[in-house]
Amino acid sequence: MKHFIIGTAGHIDHGKTSLIRALTGRNTDRLSEEQQRGITIDLGFTYYDDKSGVRVGIVDVPGHEKFVKNMLSGVHGMDIVLVIVAADEGIMPQTIEHLNILNLLGVDKGIIVITKTDMVDKDWLGLVLDDVKEYISHTFLKDAPIVPVSSKTGDGIDELKSLISKFISEMPENINKGEGVLPIDRVFTLKGVGTVVTGTQTHGEFKINQDVFIYPEMIESKIRSIQVHGEDMNESFSSQRVAMNLANVKKEDIKRGSVISVKDHLLVSNLIDVKLKCIPDSKYSIKNRSRVRFHIGSEETLARVILLDRGELNPGEECYAQLLLQDEIVAMRKDKFIVRFFSPVITIGGGEILELKPSKKKRFREESIELIKNKDTDSISESIEAILADRGTDFVTKSDLSKLLSIPEEDIISDIENLEDEGTVETIGDNYLVLSSDIKKIQNGVIEYLEEYHKKFPLRLGVSLEEIRQKFLRGLNQKIQDSFLNRISADKDIIIDDNLVLLSTFFRTYTDAEQKKIDEIVNYMKKENRLYKKEELIGASPDLINAMIKDKILIEMSKEVLLYEYYLKCTDTVFKLFNEHESINVKILRDELETNRKTAVALLEYYDAKKITRRQGDERFLFKRRD
């Protein structure tokens, strides 16, 4: 089904509203101030039915320079634009500013309409036509048709309608795929109805009684009713002028610039990667850290421009940059925006969003420029690679990628699978995506860290697993960390054992001096069959004692140590006692081992913990038979 939106643009008092009235029979000036002053201040909306049966929505935007921000709210979502030039004045400052805005917003279809032809003679009209043709020859409308009309006499109106019909017939069918998106440009209340919002729907479809979500306020609501061009409907589609009655939301809770969609579909951000252009005929350049007014859809906020590869963007130049926004905005990748100087308030440039929620970039770093440049592509696969490269170990899910790319998840699955088949991307855990090169980078980082660690602490078996988590995988939940660690250990270069991480090539060896000290300790401990405090082992460093424990020369019990050889003898004795007794106690074990009570207690508690014995009162019973 086709839906068609026409926008208007042009200087103040060049006859936009009168032309729309001639096309539709309706007046779009809806505010008393507009009626009195004879100019459009806010957005006006109306429609007419084309001969093909398509209902054509028309947005009347203000031409006065003070109301350009309102004009910007009206031009998004339009299919074609009517650029209005009055025959008695020709091209004027706001005509030029509007053309620059339309060019920056990517509007590429339009008709030049010369209005008020009844007020000039043929010679003057000819001069105006020549002037207009000359000016637009350097713009995106260089091939646009030019139609002289008089809204007062009706001359040229039928020809204009025929041209619009031709554009309609050449437009492709609207693809109403995916979730609906409606940027709000008006909010008001109606007695007995409640809160009503209007806007030009840019994506997907909505239905009555559908649960919706309002961004960036993060408010849940429900659609009570839908009107399209004044008629009650059960659903609405992209490229339609839509009014919605919303439940559970007050007028003061939302504003122009808010966006309606479904929960978890859109992103909000106050930092964006962009491709930025300074308009060619600007009197000003855009300097790094310039404060600007940022316009996107029906939203306006302040922003700070961060130029990454230069200190100044001159008229006609284009570069990659980041914009730091005063308020969080709702946007989608590839959305177009406009920037205007903070003061004087004039349009100086605009561009395209390449990513919301990117990493913060450092200026004059080749890597920073490359990361943004790689996002400036229409290829889904290349975009996925670029976004994953920017995030590193800040892993994203397929659902996250869908939102970052502004593409339905089902439409990116085949590209992800192709990247996996190529070995470019891997899935970590159940659903997290990461570049194979980033996995290798982290793996190499862990290997280098372990190499240095083993050199520095040759007696230690490895680094604690928690230390590796914190150093290389901070911020990720433990499940993802475990999946990632399993992945990097799968190549057999790294071993994870008993909460320690070590190189597979690492083999602990003792120096002659260390081996001599070990022999001294063993001989010393053999003199008495008992537990020893670690500080009793004179001359043994904590690392050496821990190494002896890991190598099963010693065994630790109750923070003290026992010779491992003696521990094995004790264990044999315990099983022998259970062959002779149904239960044993501290006294029986102490006497049988010829040791002290402290050692016997520690041994039995150790066996309890290992589920070899089971305590009942002062007695121990065999928990399980020896394998």
Secondary structure as UniProt FT lines:
FT   STRAND          4..10
FT   TURN            12..13
FT   HELIX           16..24
FT   HELIX           32..37
FT   STRAND          44..49
FT   TURN            51..52
FT   STRAND          55..60
FT   HELIX           65..67
FT   HELIX           68..75
FT   TURN            76..77
FT   STRAND          80..86
FT   TURN            87..89
FT   HELIX           93..104
FT   TURN            105..106
FT   STRAND          110..115
FT   HELIX           117..119
FT   HELIX           122..136
FT   TURN            137..138
FT   TURN            140..143
FT   STRAND          146..148
FT   TURN            151..153
FT   TURN            155..156
FT   HELIX           157..170
FT   STRAND          181..183
FT   STRAND          186..190
FT   TURN            191..193
FT   STRAND          194..200
FT   STRAND          205..207
FT   TURN            208..209
FT   STRAND          211..215
FT   TURN            216..218
FT   STRAND          219..228
FT   TURN            229..230
FT   STRAND          231..233
FT   STRAND          235..237
FT   TURN            238..239
FT   STRAND          241..247
FT   HELIX           251..253
FT   TURN            256..257
FT   STRAND          259..261
FT   TURN            263..264
FT   STRAND          267..278
FT   TURN            280..281
FT   STRAND          286..287
FT   TURN            288..289
FT   STRAND          291..296
FT   TURN            297..298
FT   STRAND          299..307
FT   STRAND          312..313
FT   TURN            315..316
FT   STRAND          318..331
FT   TURN            333..334
FT   STRAND          336..341
FT   STRAND          347..356
FT   TURN            363..364
FT   HELIX           366..373
FT   TURN            374..375
FT   HELIX           380..391
FT   TURN            392..393
FT   STRAND          396..397
FT   HELIX           398..405
FT   HELIX           409..411
FT   HELIX           413..422
FT   STRAND          425..428
FT   TURN            429..431
FT   STRAND          432..435
FT   HELIX           436..456
FT   TURN            458..459
FT   STRAND          463..464
FT   HELIX           465..472
FT   TURN            474..475
FT   HELIX           478..489
FT   TURN            490..491
FT   STRAND          494..497
FT   TURN            498..499
FT   STRAND          500..503
FT   TURN            504..505
FT   HELIX           512..525
FT   TURN            526..527
FT   HELIX           534..536
FT   TURN            538..539
FT   HELIX           542..550
FT   TURN            551..552
FT   STRAND          554..557
FT   TURN            558..559
FT   STRAND          560..563
FT   HELIX           564..580
FT   STRAND          583..584
FT   HELIX           586..593
FT   HELIX           597..609
FT   TURN            610..611
FT   STRAND          613..616
FT   TURN            617..618
FT   STRAND          619..622
//
